[in-house]
Amino acid sequence: MRRPFSEADPMLHTDILSRKSGLFALHGVGLLVVVVLIGFRILAAPSVMEPDSGRYITMGLNFAEHGTLTNQNFSPDKAPPPSMAEGGPLTAFEIGLAAKLHAPTRQTLICMITVGYPGTNCNGSLAGLKWLYGIELAVFLFALYRIALMVFAQDVIRAWLAVLAALACKEAWQYSRHILSEPLFLAMAGLFLWAWLAAWQRPQRAIGWLLAGLLLGLTVLVKPSWLALGPVVLGLMLVFAWHRLSPYKLLLAVMAFGLGFAVPTGLLLLRNYIQLGEWTMSDPHYLIGSLSHRAGFNLMTWRVWLMGWIYYLPGFGDDLGAWLFGRDAVWRLGWDAGGYYDDARAILHVQMRALSTADAQQHLLNEYYLSDPLKNIAVTALLAMRGLFVGGKWGLFGLMAIIPLLLWLLPRGEQRRLWWLLLLPALAMVGINAQLSVSIVRYNLALIPAFAIALSAVVYALGVFAAKAIRRDRM
């Protein structure tokens, strides 16, 4: 009979040391891959402007130079008056910080908004901003690693596979080449989702809910559309926690989350009211533009709507749709001149800018959204489908991986519940973005953690199956 190990058993210590060495090597290789990819994908890649980059640079330089949150034109010599932010003010702080910390970055940013889009004549350094983008990607990946550890019950191998799966998604790093809000959003959304799941692991602790609410509020200061997620998250808390917490504890959790959420959002609202006399989070015309662009898609016919389910498949859908139905039947679904988006941007948005904010909102709601609610819901569903495919085909594989994840690879109970709680906030934002905007995939980067975990589970299962098959062949 084999005797059990004792604490002094040398074989036990050897086994522990072997496991520790293996974990050390795994962490070392994983960190090396992350550092190398951040170096090549972000620090060594050229930066270019996008159509939205100019307003972010303008806000950032005004914040750095004059300490003023404004979307007015930047001048080094004259401070513009404060105004509403066009988008999230944290992005202005991020760009302003990069300009403050690195003088060549400041000069290059000034050149880029002086030359104008695309700003290709500015060859100076943006190292200050690039380092911030690299740090933000690292923060997101660390948050994802911690999330995966929760979902996979502390399985380090599958957690690292989730990190590598996220790095395989082009959306995780490609926006770091542009001057946009996405790198900061990725970091803040990752931190929120980590805190959100951690709060669920210890739902009796109010401090966990407070931190989750605070991080969601900070995420709103990067992407104002995430303000709509606040009520959704509170609804999820009531649905998932009512049978796990006493009424008093549940009320305490909701109040703590709400307080954390209200701190950053409330401070911005207070600033806007004191300085500008308006109770709103960002420039209302920013929302009018987004709604105008989205409204154009409600003009599609039901026949085109059906074709759209093929056309919006990632990577190959447009070609497949043109082959099946003819290019003349589907081309307006794209971004070319004369399409639904282009007409809405060039015609409808211009018309709405001539109206007051209240009149423009009323016109869009009455004429494009509420006049045919069934069509609006159907088009929202179609655009939500397009927005799901983060990373193109990577997102398609991520969606497909959810099936084996839920059928075989993720045990029922706590692990599966945590994965659903990871997915549902991001999925809710897919629907919200499809209703309020044209629903491009960069708005839905919060899907990456849930998809990466599903892909890592499938890759790990395939690896285990292959290893077993190899061992059987050798016997």
C-alpha positions as CSV (number, residue, x, y, z in Angstrom):
1,M,0.0,0.0,0.0
2,R,1.4,3.4,-1.0
3,R,1.9,5.7,2.0
4,P,0.5,9.2,1.9
5,F,2.7,12.2,1.5
6,S,3.8,13.9,4.7
7,E,4.8,17.6,5.0
8,A,8.4,16.4,5.1
9,D,8.2,14.2,2.1
10,P,10.8,15.3,-0.4
11,M,8.6,14.1,-3.3
12,L,5.9,16.5,-2.2
13,H,8.3,19.5,-2.2
14,T,9.7,18.4,-5.6
15,D,6.1,18.4,-7.0
16,I,5.4,21.8,-5.5
17,L,8.6,23.3,-6.9
18,S,7.9,21.8,-10.3
19,R,4.4,23.4,-10.3
20,K,5.8,26.7,-9.2
21,S,8.5,26.6,-11.9
22,G,5.9,25.8,-14.5
23,L,3.7,28.7,-13.4
24,F,6.8,31.0,-13.4
25,A,7.7,29.9,-16.9
26,L,4.0,30.3,-18.1
27,H,3.8,33.8,-16.6
28,G,7.2,34.7,-18.1
29,V,6.3,33.6,-21.6
30,G,2.9,35.3,-21.4
31,L,4.4,38.6,-20.3
32,L,7.0,38.5,-23.0
33,V,4.4,37.9,-25.7
34,V,2.3,40.8,-24.3
35,V,5.3,43.2,-24.1
36,V,6.6,42.3,-27.6
37,L,3.1,42.7,-29.2
38,I,2.6,46.1,-27.4
39,G,6.0,47.2,-28.6
40,F,5.4,46.2,-32.3
41,R,1.7,46.9,-32.5
42,I,1.6,50.2,-30.7
43,L,5.0,51.8,-29.9
44,A,6.6,51.0,-33.3
45,A,3.5,51.5,-35.5
46,P,2.9,54.9,-37.2
47,S,0.0,57.0,-35.9
48,V,-2.5,58.6,-38.2
49,M,-5.6,60.7,-37.9
50,E,-9.2,59.5,-38.3
51,P,-12.1,61.9,-39.1
52,D,-12.9,62.0,-35.3
53,S,-9.3,62.6,-34.3
54,G,-9.4,66.3,-34.7
55,R,-11.9,67.0,-32.0
56,Y,-10.1,64.8,-29.5
57,I,-6.8,66.5,-30.2
58,T,-8.5,69.9,-29.9
59,M,-10.0,69.1,-26.5
60,G,-6.8,67.5,-25.3
61,L,-4.6,70.5,-26.2
62,N,-7.0,73.0,-24.7
63,F,-7.1,71.0,-21.5
64,A,-3.3,70.8,-21.4
65,E,-2.5,74.4,-22.4
66,H,-5.4,76.3,-20.7
67,G,-6.9,73.8,-18.2
68,T,-10.3,74.3,-20.0
69,L,-12.7,71.6,-21.2
70,T,-13.9,72.8,-24.5
71,N,-14.3,71.8,-28.1
72,Q,-13.5,75.3,-29.4
73,N,-10.5,75.7,-31.8
74,F,-7.1,75.5,-30.1
75,S,-4.8,78.5,-29.9
76,P,-1.6,78.4,-27.9
77,D,-1.9,82.1,-27.0
78,K,-5.6,82.5,-26.1
79,A,-7.8,80.4,-23.9
80,P,-11.1,79.6,-25.5
81,P,-14.3,79.7,-23.3
82,P,-15.5,76.4,-21.7
83,S,-18.0,74.4,-23.6
84,M,-19.6,70.9,-23.7
85,A,-17.3,68.0,-24.6
86,E,-17.9,66.3,-27.9
87,G,-17.5,62.8,-26.5
88,G,-15.9,61.8,-23.2
89,P,-13.8,64.3,-21.2
90,L,-11.4,61.6,-19.9
91,T,-10.1,61.4,-23.5
92,A,-9.3,65.1,-23.4
93,F,-7.4,64.5,-20.1
94,E,-5.5,61.6,-21.6
95,I,-4.4,63.5,-24.6
96,G,-3.6,66.6,-22.5
97,L,-1.5,64.5,-20.1
98,A,0.5,63.1,-23.0
99,A,1.1,66.6,-24.3
100,K,2.2,67.8,-20.9
101,L,4.5,64.9,-20.3
102,H,6.2,64.9,-23.7
103,A,6.9,68.2,-25.5
104,P,7.5,66.5,-29.0
105,T,4.0,64.9,-28.6
106,R,2.5,68.4,-28.0
107,Q,4.2,69.8,-31.1
108,T,3.1,67.0,-33.3
109,L,-0.5,67.2,-32.1
110,I,-0.5,71.0,-32.8
111,C,0.9,70.2,-36.3
112,M,-1.8,67.6,-36.9
113,I,-4.7,69.9,-36.2
114,T,-3.1,72.8,-38.0
115,V,-2.5,70.7,-41.2
116,G,-5.9,69.1,-40.8
117,Y,-7.1,65.6,-41.7
118,P,-5.3,63.3,-42.5
119,G,-2.3,65.2,-41.0
120,T,0.2,63.0,-42.9
121,N,2.7,65.9,-43.2
122,C,3.4,65.8,-39.4
123,N,6.3,63.4,-38.8
124,G,7.1,64.3,-35.2
125,S,7.0,62.0,-32.3
126,L,3.8,60.9,-30.5
127,A,5.7,58.8,-28.0
128,G,3.9,60.3,-25.0
129,L,0.5,59.3,-26.4
130,K,1.8,55.9,-27.6
131,W,3.1,55.0,-24.1
132,L,-0.2,55.8,-22.6
133,Y,-1.9,53.6,-25.2
134,G,0.5,50.8,-24.4
135,I,-0.2,51.1,-20.7
136,E,-4.0,51.2,-21.3
137,L,-3.8,48.0,-23.4
138,A,-1.7,46.4,-20.6
139,V,-4.3,47.4,-18.0
140,F,-7.1,45.9,-20.2
141,L,-5.2,42.6,-20.6
142,F,-4.5,42.4,-16.9
143,A,-8.2,42.9,-16.1
144,L,-9.0,40.3,-18.7
145,Y,-6.6,37.9,-17.1
146,R,-8.2,38.4,-13.7
147,I,-11.7,38.0,-15.2
148,A,-10.7,34.7,-16.8
149,L,-9.3,33.4,-13.5
150,M,-12.7,34.0,-12.0
151,V,-14.6,32.4,-14.8
152,F,-12.2,29.4,-15.1
153,A,-12.0,28.8,-11.3
154,Q,-8.3,30.0,-11.1
155,D,-7.1,28.0,-14.1
156,V,-4.0,29.9,-15.1
157,I,-3.5,28.2,-18.4
158,R,-7.0,29.0,-19.8
159,A,-6.6,32.6,-18.3
160,W,-3.5,33.1,-20.4
161,L,-5.1,31.6,-23.4
162,A,-7.9,34.2,-23.0
163,V,-5.2,37.0,-23.0
164,L,-3.6,35.6,-26.2
165,A,-7.0,35.2,-27.8
166,A,-7.7,38.9,-27.1
167,L,-4.4,39.9,-28.6
168,A,-5.4,37.9,-31.7
169,C,-8.4,40.3,-32.1
170,K,-7.3,43.2,-34.3
171,E,-9.7,45.5,-32.5
172,A,-7.8,45.1,-29.3
173,W,-4.7,47.0,-30.6
174,Q,-5.4,48.6,-34.0
175,Y,-7.1,51.8,-32.6
176,S,-3.9,52.5,-30.7
177,R,-2.5,53.6,-34.1
178,H,-5.2,56.3,-34.3
179,I,-6.0,59.2,-32.0
180,L,-9.3,58.0,-30.7
181,S,-11.0,57.2,-27.4
182,E,-10.9,53.4,-27.9
183,P,-7.6,52.6,-26.1
184,L,-8.8,54.4,-22.9
185,F,-12.2,53.0,-23.3
186,L,-10.8,49.4,-23.5
187,A,-8.9,49.9,-20.3
188,M,-11.9,51.5,-18.4
189,A,-14.4,48.9,-19.7
190,G,-12.0,46.1,-18.7
191,L,-11.6,47.5,-15.2
192,F,-15.3,47.9,-14.8
193,L,-16.1,44.3,-15.9
194,W,-13.4,43.0,-13.5
195,A,-14.8,45.0,-10.6
196,W,-18.4,44.0,-11.6
197,L,-17.6,40.3,-11.5
198,A,-15.6,40.7,-8.3
199,A,-18.6,42.3,-6.7
200,W,-20.7,39.3,-7.6
201,Q,-18.2,37.0,-6.0
202,R,-18.8,38.8,-2.6
203,P,-22.2,40.4,-3.0
204,Q,-22.5,41.1,0.7
205,R,-19.6,43.7,0.5
206,A,-20.9,47.1,-0.4
207,I,-17.4,48.3,-1.2
208,G,-17.2,46.0,-4.2
209,W,-20.4,47.5,-5.6
210,L,-19.2,51.0,-4.9
211,L,-16.0,50.3,-6.9
212,A,-17.9,48.8,-9.8
213,G,-20.3,51.8,-9.9
214,L,-17.4,54.2,-9.8
215,L,-15.6,52.4,-12.7
216,L,-18.8,52.4,-14.8
217,G,-19.2,56.1,-14.2
218,L,-15.6,56.7,-15.3
219,T,-16.3,54.6,-18.4
220,V,-19.2,56.9,-19.2
221,L,-16.7,59.8,-19.1
222,V,-14.9,58.0,-22.0
223,K,-18.0,56.8,-23.9
224,P,-21.1,58.9,-23.0
225,S,-23.4,56.3,-24.6
226,W,-22.6,54.0,-21.6
227,L,-24.8,56.3,-19.5
228,A,-27.6,54.1,-20.8
229,L,-26.1,51.1,-19.2
230,G,-26.6,52.3,-15.7
231,P,-30.3,51.3,-15.5
232,V,-29.5,48.0,-17.3
233,V,-26.9,47.1,-14.7
234,L,-29.2,47.9,-11.8
235,G,-31.8,45.7,-13.5
236,L,-29.2,42.8,-13.7
237,M,-28.5,43.3,-10.0
238,L,-32.1,42.9,-9.1
239,V,-32.6,39.8,-11.3
240,F,-29.5,37.9,-10.3
241,A,-29.2,38.9,-6.7
242,W,-32.7,39.0,-5.2
243,H,-32.5,35.3,-4.2
244,R,-28.9,35.6,-2.9
245,L,-29.2,38.7,-0.7
246,S,-31.6,39.8,1.9
247,P,-33.7,42.8,1.0
248,Y,-31.5,45.0,3.2
249,K,-28.2,43.8,1.7
250,L,-29.7,44.1,-1.9
251,L,-30.8,47.7,-1.2
252,L,-27.3,48.4,0.2
253,A,-25.6,47.0,-2.9
254,V,-27.8,49.0,-5.2
255,M,-27.3,52.2,-3.2
256,A,-23.5,51.6,-3.1
257,F,-23.4,51.0,-6.9
258,G,-25.5,54.0,-7.6
259,L,-23.4,56.2,-5.4
260,G,-20.2,55.1,-7.1
261,F,-21.8,55.7,-10.5
262,A,-23.0,59.1,-9.5
263,V,-19.6,60.5,-8.3
264,P,-17.9,60.9,-11.7
265,T,-21.1,61.5,-13.7
266,G,-22.5,63.8,-11.2
267,L,-19.3,65.9,-11.0
268,L,-19.4,66.4,-14.8
269,L,-23.1,67.3,-14.7
270,L,-22.4,69.8,-11.9
271,R,-19.5,71.3,-13.9
272,N,-21.7,71.7,-17.0
273,Y,-24.5,73.3,-15.0
274,I,-22.2,75.7,-13.2
275,Q,-20.1,76.8,-16.2
276,L,-22.7,76.4,-19.0
277,G,-26.1,76.3,-17.3
278,E,-27.0,72.9,-18.8
279,W,-27.8,69.6,-17.1
280,T,-26.4,67.3,-19.7
281,M,-23.3,65.0,-20.1
282,S,-22.0,66.2,-23.5
283,D,-22.8,68.4,-26.4
284,P,-26.4,67.6,-27.5
285,H,-25.5,68.1,-31.1
286,Y,-23.1,65.2,-30.8
287,L,-26.1,62.9,-30.1
288,I,-28.1,64.6,-32.9
289,G,-25.4,63.7,-35.3
290,S,-25.3,60.1,-34.2
291,L,-29.1,59.8,-34.4
292,S,-29.2,61.5,-37.8
293,H,-26.6,59.0,-39.2
294,R,-28.5,56.1,-37.7
295,A,-31.9,57.3,-38.9
296,G,-30.9,56.9,-42.6
297,F,-30.8,53.1,-42.2
298,N,-34.5,53.1,-41.3
299,L,-35.2,54.1,-44.9
300,M,-34.1,50.7,-46.2
301,T,-36.8,48.4,-47.7
302,W,-37.7,45.1,-46.2
303,R,-36.1,43.3,-49.1
304,V,-32.8,45.2,-48.5
305,W,-33.2,44.4,-44.8
306,L,-33.3,40.7,-45.5
307,M,-30.2,41.0,-47.7
308,G,-28.4,42.9,-45.0
309,W,-28.2,39.7,-42.8
310,I,-25.9,38.3,-45.5
311,Y,-24.2,41.6,-46.4
312,Y,-23.0,42.4,-42.9
313,L,-21.3,39.1,-42.2
314,P,-17.7,39.9,-41.5
315,G,-15.0,39.8,-44.1
316,F,-17.0,38.1,-46.9
317,G,-20.6,39.2,-46.5
318,D,-20.5,42.2,-48.8
319,D,-19.0,40.1,-51.6
320,L,-21.4,37.2,-51.0
321,G,-24.3,39.6,-50.9
322,A,-23.3,41.2,-54.2
323,W,-22.9,37.7,-55.8
324,L,-26.2,36.4,-54.5
325,F,-28.4,39.5,-55.1
326,G,-26.4,41.8,-57.4
327,R,-24.3,44.7,-56.3
328,D,-27.0,47.2,-57.4
329,A,-29.3,45.6,-54.8
330,V,-27.1,45.9,-51.7
331,W,-24.5,48.7,-52.3
332,R,-26.5,51.3,-50.3
333,L,-25.9,49.2,-47.1
334,G,-22.2,50.2,-47.3
335,W,-20.3,53.4,-46.8
336,D,-20.0,54.6,-50.4
337,A,-21.5,57.8,-51.6
338,G,-25.3,57.6,-52.0
339,G,-25.6,54.9,-49.4
340,Y,-27.9,55.1,-46.4
341,Y,-25.1,56.4,-44.2
342,D,-23.7,58.8,-46.7
343,D,-27.2,60.3,-47.4
344,A,-28.0,60.7,-43.7
345,R,-24.6,62.3,-43.0
346,A,-24.6,64.6,-46.0
347,I,-28.3,65.6,-46.1
348,L,-30.3,64.7,-43.0
349,H,-27.6,65.7,-40.5
350,V,-27.1,69.0,-42.2
351,Q,-30.8,69.7,-42.0
352,M,-30.9,68.8,-38.3
353,R,-28.0,71.1,-37.5
354,A,-30.1,74.0,-38.8
355,L,-32.7,73.3,-36.1
356,S,-32.6,73.7,-32.4
357,T,-31.5,70.7,-30.4
358,A,-35.1,70.1,-29.1
359,D,-36.6,70.5,-32.6
360,A,-34.1,68.2,-34.2
361,Q,-34.7,65.5,-31.6
362,Q,-38.4,65.8,-32.0
363,H,-38.2,65.6,-35.8
364,L,-35.9,62.5,-35.8
365,L,-38.1,60.7,-33.3
366,N,-41.4,61.5,-35.0
367,E,-40.3,61.0,-38.6
368,Y,-37.7,58.3,-38.4
369,Y,-38.0,56.3,-35.2
370,L,-41.6,56.3,-33.9
371,S,-43.4,56.6,-37.3
372,D,-42.6,52.9,-38.0
373,P,-41.5,51.2,-34.7
374,L,-41.5,47.8,-36.2
375,K,-39.0,48.8,-38.9
376,N,-36.9,50.6,-36.3
377,I,-36.7,47.5,-34.2
378,A,-35.9,45.3,-37.2
379,V,-33.1,47.7,-38.4
380,T,-31.7,47.9,-34.9
381,A,-31.5,44.1,-34.7
382,L,-29.7,44.1,-38.1
383,L,-27.2,46.8,-37.1
384,A,-26.7,45.0,-33.7
385,M,-25.7,41.9,-35.7
386,R,-23.2,43.9,-37.6
387,G,-21.8,45.4,-34.4
388,L,-21.2,41.9,-32.9
389,F,-18.3,41.0,-35.1
390,V,-15.5,42.6,-33.1
391,G,-12.3,41.8,-34.9
392,G,-14.1,40.7,-38.1
393,K,-13.9,36.9,-38.5
394,W,-12.4,36.7,-35.0
395,G,-15.8,37.9,-33.6
396,L,-17.6,35.3,-35.8
397,F,-15.4,32.6,-34.3
398,G,-16.0,34.0,-30.9
399,L,-19.7,33.8,-31.3
400,M,-19.5,30.2,-32.6
401,A,-17.3,29.3,-29.6
402,I,-20.1,30.3,-27.2
403,I,-22.1,27.1,-28.3
404,P,-19.5,24.5,-27.1
405,L,-18.7,26.8,-24.1
406,L,-22.2,26.6,-22.8
407,L,-23.0,23.1,-23.9
408,W,-19.9,21.3,-22.6
409,L,-16.9,23.4,-21.6
410,L,-18.2,25.6,-18.7
411,P,-19.7,24.0,-15.7
412,R,-23.2,25.0,-14.6
413,G,-23.3,27.1,-11.5
414,E,-20.9,30.0,-10.5
415,Q,-18.6,29.8,-13.5
416,R,-21.4,30.0,-16.0
417,R,-23.2,32.7,-14.1
418,L,-20.1,34.8,-14.0
419,W,-19.6,34.4,-17.8
420,W,-23.2,35.5,-18.4
421,L,-22.7,38.5,-16.1
422,L,-19.6,39.4,-18.2
423,L,-21.5,39.1,-21.5
424,L,-24.8,40.8,-20.7
425,P,-23.6,44.3,-20.0
426,A,-21.6,44.3,-23.3
427,L,-24.4,42.7,-25.2
428,A,-26.8,45.4,-23.8
429,M,-24.5,48.1,-25.2
430,V,-24.5,46.4,-28.6
431,G,-28.3,46.9,-28.7
432,I,-28.0,50.5,-27.3
433,N,-25.3,51.4,-29.9
434,A,-27.4,49.9,-32.7
435,Q,-30.3,52.1,-31.7
436,L,-28.3,55.3,-31.2
437,S,-25.6,55.0,-33.8
438,V,-24.5,53.3,-37.0
439,S,-23.2,50.4,-34.8
440,I,-19.6,50.0,-36.0
441,V,-17.6,47.3,-34.2
442,R,-15.2,49.8,-32.4
443,Y,-18.2,50.8,-30.3
444,N,-18.5,47.3,-28.9
445,L,-14.9,46.4,-27.7
446,A,-16.4,45.4,-24.4
447,L,-17.4,42.1,-26.1
448,I,-13.7,41.1,-26.3
449,P,-13.5,39.5,-22.8
450,A,-16.5,37.3,-23.2
451,F,-15.5,36.2,-26.7
452,A,-11.8,35.6,-25.7
453,I,-12.9,33.4,-22.8
454,A,-15.1,31.3,-25.1
455,L,-12.3,31.0,-27.6
456,S,-9.7,30.0,-24.9
457,A,-12.0,27.3,-23.6
458,V,-12.4,25.8,-27.1
459,V,-8.6,26.0,-27.8
460,Y,-7.8,24.4,-24.4
461,A,-10.4,21.6,-24.9
462,L,-8.9,20.9,-28.4
463,G,-5.4,20.8,-26.9
464,V,-6.5,18.3,-24.2
465,F,-8.2,16.2,-26.8
466,A,-5.1,16.2,-29.1
467,A,-2.8,15.3,-26.1
468,K,-5.0,12.4,-25.2
469,A,-5.1,11.2,-28.8
470,I,-1.3,11.4,-29.0
471,R,-0.9,9.4,-25.8
472,R,-3.3,6.7,-27.0
473,D,-1.3,6.4,-30.3
474,R,1.9,5.9,-28.3
475,M,0.6,3.1,-26.1
